[in-house]
Each structure stands twice: as structure tokens, then as C-alpha cells.
Amino acid sequence: MRITVLTVPDCPNAPVVRERITAALDGRKAQVELIEVREEAQAARWGMTGSPTVLVDGVDPFAVAGAPASVSCRLYRDEEGRTGGAPSIEALRQAFTGTGVSASVPAEECCGDDREVLDPLGRAGRGRRAPGERGLRAVHQAVLRHFAATGHAPEPADLAAAAAEASRTVADVLAELGREDFLTLDADGRIRAAYPFSEVPTPHHLRLASGVEAWAMCAIDALGVASMLHQDITIASSDPVDGRPITVTFTGGSARWEPAEAVVFVGQRDQAGPAATVCCDALNFFADSTTAEAWVRQHPEVHGRITSQAEALRIAEQTFGPLLTQD
């Protein structure tokens, strides 16, 4: 079970809801994450109708029909009719024990185990944000910012200052980042990719608001660039089955998909290795679910699921939104 708590920064009810979630779980295993939402456009993408909002496997069990996206305070009513700023422990317990495939949740968003399917993408729960020690985060973020500014990987000299602050060489830090799958290196130790960016062309082309053009490693990576950089971008891709063009245009935090029926397949291969080889080519845009299903039949070695646009955006923001944040 995946529990996501959406709050505005410094929400006074965030610690309250976290404590109640822990009590409601009563030792039951679950992946719990806290995500800060600052703008209504971001709230709309996540399905947040006030702070805090609790999602269970991507679904709000306390949703009120017709409630608009909002970053204002949210009120909940407990078993005795009293209002408060967080769901009661009993309400949360019922939400957790009652989750699973049901009529209210699209079947394609409930098939399989997200943690298993997305394990290479999320690095076994460790996320894609490099640790702060040994210069890893400083160099990693310098790499990502260079990609964002130029569309290409940096040269070692561009990273020397960040590595020197940790009294390490660029080569040593890059090698460790490569071993931990924050980026991939070629045989000469040069950066070939730093998720979400690729140094070499891929099926997923990016055009940033700055005019910079770049490539993304996969569909989820492409969607994550807008969240990571907090700027408008245009993604140009194509359906792997019939070649139909697919574009996703981010404007002011909102995404417009063409065609409107486009979906994303999220999958992986049953093998060990970095995300670049295990799942990147199994994370694709499709013009509609029909071609996605055809691709799945053609690739029995890949397991995963078809996701809606909203779910793909949530996964992307969860994975890449924090990458350039500072402690």
C-alpha cells in the first residue's frame, strides 16, 4: 500500500495526519510519503482538494464529489460529527483496510504492485535524489542544472568546484553516482545520461521554455522535467506501435495532451541492472490504450501496467520533483 500525504508548506495539520496514519496502520507495512504542494495547478495534477489530502494508492478515500483543486485548509468530519484538520484514526483505519480494486478505481491503475513495477525508477524506495554526503548531491545537481541550461552533459571541468567542496575528484564522484544509478557513464567515464536527461537522442524530445532542447530517458522522465525545473516544456514523442505523434505541453503547471486519449505504459524487465537497461525503454507514451495493449502483447518479457495521464504525472512529480531542492 502506498500512502501519499499532500500538504502546503508548514501546514499545521501535516504532523497530526502523519501521527494518525502511523496509529491507524498499527504496524502494517506501507510506503508513506509527504509531498508539499504550492500552487493550485500542481494541486489539480495530484487531485488535492485541500491541505492535507491523503491518497491511498493514488486515490483520495475521503474525496467529496465536485470539490475543486485547492491549496487551502481542508476540514474533515469524524465519527461524532466534529470537524478537524485531519481524518480521524478510525477513518484512516477504515480507508487502509478497505483499499484494493473496486468499482471506484480504474482497473488498470490497480493491477500489479507499484513498488515492484517502479522499483528501478525509484531505486528500491531510495528515490532519485542523491545523498547529501561525499559531494554526491552537489555534483548530481550540478549535472542536472547543466543539462537544463544547455541540453547536454557537462564536462568534468564544469563539475570540479562541486566535487572539490567534498575534497574529491570529479571522476570519483561520477563513478559513485554511476554505481548508485543516479546517472550512467560510458566506457571512458563520460556522462551518457543523468535521469531524467539523456546525452544521446531518444524517442522523447524536450523543448524548454528557455529554448533549450534536450532528450529524456523515458516517458516518465520526460514528464518529470517540468516538475523538476518548474518551467513550461513541450514533450514530443511518438507511439511505438503505429508511430502517431504524441505531444504533452506544460503551460503554467497544467499539461495538455495530444491526442487527448494518450496514455503511458509503466513497466520493467525481470532482470537486474540500472534503470537505463531494465525499464527505460518500457516506459512509453501511447496514443491510446489500444496500441499500448498491442505493445504489451508484443513484449511478454515486460511486466507493468497502463496508467492514466493523471497517474503518470503523479509518478513523475513524485520521482523528479525533489531532485533540485535544497536542504
Helices and strands as residue ranges (DSSP letters): E 2-7, H 14-25, E 31-36, H 40-46, E 49-51, E 53-56, E 70-73, E 76-77, E 83-84, H 89-97, G 107-109, H 114-117, H 119-122, G 133-135, H 136-150, H 156-164, H 170-179, E 184-185, E 191-194, E 197-198, E 204-208, E 213-216, H 219-229, E 233-238, E 245-251, E 254-258, E 263-269, H 275-278, G 280-282, E 283-286, H 289-298, E 302-307, H 309-320
